[in-house]
Amino acid sequence: MTPPPRSPQGQRLFGEPERPAAHVAYIDGASRGNPGPAAYAVIVKAPGGKTEFEIGKYFGRATNNVAEYYGLISALDAAQSRGIQRLLVRSDSELMVRQMQGRYKVKSADLKPLYERALKLSRGFAYFAIEHVPREQNAEADALANRALDETSRPGSPRVDAASAASAPVVAAYEQPRGPRAAAAPSAHAAGSAPGASPGASKVRARYSAGALHPLVALDLAEGEIVEISITKARRD
């Protein structure tokens, strides 16, 4: 008997007669304008169906496909930070799901680093699978992503012009954790090493907004990790 196909991570994705008990993450990305203001949402449920935590975050200007990957990476980050070992991800993005399953190639330069980051994170689970679901079965995550976008227009919310939003991924967030506070931001590899820096040091660009520094790339750091920051004002081109 031919064994069922496996994901690039080695876990089965298709033809499984029965899945092990696992947490289920419903994820979604939203972009108004494509590209335009963008947000992602994550709703993670325990094997029994109870919602454990939700994350909704507006992160700037991006395409819908980029927002979908941000949602996936956030789900993987948050699940791992909570010690979840078995995870099933459900998304209504056929493109992202098929790419993660290895059925579609990743041709977009914008999506490739996000795909590689998601792939790396997915390998950290004892069991990982991802499946496509119809949009109506992902209504909760869709509503949460749109709520995160709506939050940016409320009084007191940080506002970003089009030029700033394009380069500052993390600007405003709407988060509803269930239980202990959820990890909220997806991570990616920092860009470049600082000249003369100690091993492991990285040099990244960041934008100062609303009293905080916002890296222009997400950082590959462990939860609670302490870093040293040296600030040099960048020349405006």
BELGIWO-V823377 format. One record per residue. N is the residue number from 0. RES is the residue in one letter. SS is DSSP state (~ for helix, > for strand, _ for the rest). PHI is phi in whole degrees, 0 to 359 (* if undefined). D_LAST is the distance of its C-alpha to the last C-alpha in Angstrom with 2 decimals. Layout:
<<N RES SS PHI D_LAST> <N RES SS PHI D_LAST>>
This chain:
<<0 M _ * 62.20> <1 T _ 286 58.59> <2 P _ 292 56.27> <3 P _ 294 53.60> <4 P _ 300 50.08> <5 R > 242 47.74> <6 S _ 287 44.06> <7 P _ 301 41.71> <8 Q _ 278 42.32> <9 G _ 101 46.05> <10 Q _ 270 47.10> <11 R > 287 49.04> <12 L _ 242 47.40> <13 F _ 235 50.05> <14 G _ 71 53.81> <15 E _ 281 54.25> <16 P _ 292 57.60> <17 E _ 203 56.60> <18 R _ 266 53.46> <19 P _ 290 53.66> <20 A _ 301 53.04> <21 A _ 211 49.29> <22 H > 290 46.76> <23 V > 239 45.18> <24 A > 251 41.54> <25 Y > 265 40.77> <26 I > 232 37.07> <27 D > 204 35.01> <28 G > 233 31.49> <29 A > 225 30.59> <30 S > 221 27.76> <31 R > 265 28.06> <32 G _ 128 26.47> <33 N _ 44 26.09> <34 P _ 276 23.16> <35 G > 181 23.08> <36 P > 308 23.85> <37 A > 226 25.55> <38 A > 210 28.06> <39 Y > 225 30.65> <40 A > 219 34.15> <41 V > 222 36.65> <42 I > 232 40.35> <43 V > 251 42.38> <44 K > 243 46.16> <45 A _ 290 48.81> <46 P _ 308 51.37> <47 G _ 279 53.72> <48 G _ 104 51.28> <49 K _ 282 50.30> <50 T > 290 46.65> <51 E > 266 45.33> <52 F > 198 41.78> <53 E > 228 39.13> <54 I > 227 35.34> <55 G > 229 33.20> <56 K > 221 29.44> <57 Y > 275 26.64> <58 F > 232 23.46> <59 G > 124 20.85> <60 R > 255 20.21> <61 A > 195 21.93> <62 T _ 276 24.78> <63 N ~ 296 28.36> <64 N ~ 295 28.87> <65 V ~ 296 26.05> <66 A ~ 299 27.61> <67 E ~ 297 30.98> <68 Y ~ 291 29.87> <69 Y ~ 299 28.36> <70 G ~ 298 31.81> <71 L ~ 297 33.57> <72 I ~ 297 31.61> <73 S ~ 297 32.13> <74 A ~ 297 35.83> <75 L ~ 294 36.21> <76 D ~ 300 34.45> <77 A ~ 295 36.53> <78 A ~ 296 39.74> <79 Q ~ 293 39.41> <80 S ~ 294 38.62> <81 R _ 263 41.89> <82 G _ 79 43.92> <83 I _ 287 44.54> <84 Q _ 257 45.90> <85 R > 237 46.71> <86 L > 221 44.29> <87 L > 247 44.57> <88 V > 257 41.47> <89 R > 239 42.02> <90 S > 215 39.40> <91 D _ 266 39.65> <92 S _ 272 36.76> <93 E ~ 297 38.77> <94 L ~ 300 35.81> <95 M ~ 297 34.72> <96 V ~ 298 38.35> <97 R ~ 294 39.32> <98 Q ~ 292 36.35> <99 M ~ 293 37.33> <100 Q _ 279 40.91> <101 G _ 83 39.99> <102 R _ 270 41.27> <103 Y _ 244 37.96> <104 K _ 280 35.36> <105 V _ 262 31.74> <106 K _ 260 29.82> <107 S _ 288 26.61> <108 A ~ 294 23.65> <109 D ~ 287 22.65> <110 L ~ 273 26.21> <111 K ~ 302 27.15> <112 P ~ 294 25.67> <113 L ~ 291 27.08> <114 Y ~ 298 30.38> <115 E ~ 296 30.60> <116 R ~ 294 30.00> <117 A ~ 298 32.65> <118 L ~ 298 35.00> <119 K ~ 297 34.76> <120 L ~ 295 35.46> <121 S ~ 296 38.33> <122 R _ 287 40.08> <123 G _ 275 40.55> <124 F _ 262 43.19> <125 A _ 293 46.89> <126 Y > 217 46.86> <127 F > 218 44.00> <128 A > 214 44.24> <129 I > 223 42.17> <130 E > 219 43.65> <131 H > 273 42.81> <132 V _ 231 44.46> <133 P _ 299 44.77> <134 R ~ 304 42.44> <135 E ~ 294 45.40> <136 Q ~ 273 45.99> <137 N ~ 238 42.47> <138 A ~ 297 42.64> <139 E ~ 296 42.17> <140 A ~ 293 38.85> <141 D ~ 299 37.68> <142 A ~ 295 38.65> <143 L ~ 293 36.92> <144 A ~ 296 33.57> <145 N ~ 290 33.83> <146 R ~ 295 34.88> <147 A ~ 298 31.74> <148 L ~ 294 29.73> <149 D ~ 297 32.05> <150 E ~ 299 31.57> <151 T _ 290 27.94> <152 S _ 264 29.32> <153 R _ 282 31.93> <154 P _ 304 31.85> <155 G _ 92 30.25> <156 S _ 281 28.19> <157 P _ 301 24.44> <158 R _ 247 22.56> <159 V _ 226 19.23> <160 D _ 282 17.47> <161 A ~ 300 16.73> <162 A ~ 293 12.97> <163 S ~ 291 13.82> <164 A ~ 298 16.90> <165 A ~ 294 15.36> <166 S ~ 244 13.76> <167 A _ 240 16.40> <168 P _ 299 19.71> <169 V _ 251 22.03> <170 V _ 235 22.13> <171 A > 216 25.78> <172 A > 226 29.02> <173 Y > 231 32.59> <174 E > 227 34.97> <175 Q > 233 38.76> <176 P _ 286 40.12> <177 R _ 248 43.81> <178 G _ 86 45.29> <179 P _ 303 43.01> <180 R _ 302 39.39> <181 A _ 280 37.60> <182 A _ 292 34.54> <183 A _ 241 31.83> <184 A _ 240 28.65> <185 P _ 289 28.38> <186 S _ 239 27.12> <187 A _ 209 25.52> <188 H _ 290 24.77> <189 A _ 291 22.04> <190 A _ 257 19.50> <191 G _ 79 19.92> <192 S _ 251 21.84> <193 A _ 289 20.70> <194 P _ 301 21.69> <195 G _ 76 25.09> <196 A _ 281 25.49> <197 S _ 290 28.93> <198 P _ 305 30.14> <199 G _ 91 28.96> <200 A _ 283 25.78> <201 S _ 227 22.52> <202 K _ 247 18.89> <203 V _ 228 17.04> <204 R _ 264 13.96> <205 A > 218 15.08> <206 R > 248 14.39> <207 Y > 270 16.68> <208 S > 208 18.67> <209 A _ 52 22.29> <210 G _ 80 23.05> <211 A > 217 22.19> <212 L > 270 19.67> <213 H > 241 19.11> <214 P > 304 18.23> <215 L _ 280 16.04> <216 V _ 229 18.98> <217 A _ 289 22.57> <218 L _ 256 24.32> <219 D _ 272 27.52> <220 L _ 235 29.45> <221 A _ 284 33.05> <222 E _ 302 34.06> <223 G _ 84 34.42> <224 E _ 292 32.79> <225 I _ 260 31.49> <226 V _ 233 28.31> <227 E _ 257 26.79> <228 I _ 239 23.23> <229 S _ 245 21.26> <230 I _ 255 18.18> <231 T _ 231 15.23> <232 K _ 291 12.36> <233 A _ 279 9.07> <234 R _ 286 6.25> <235 R _ 277 3.79> <236 D _ 277 0.00>>
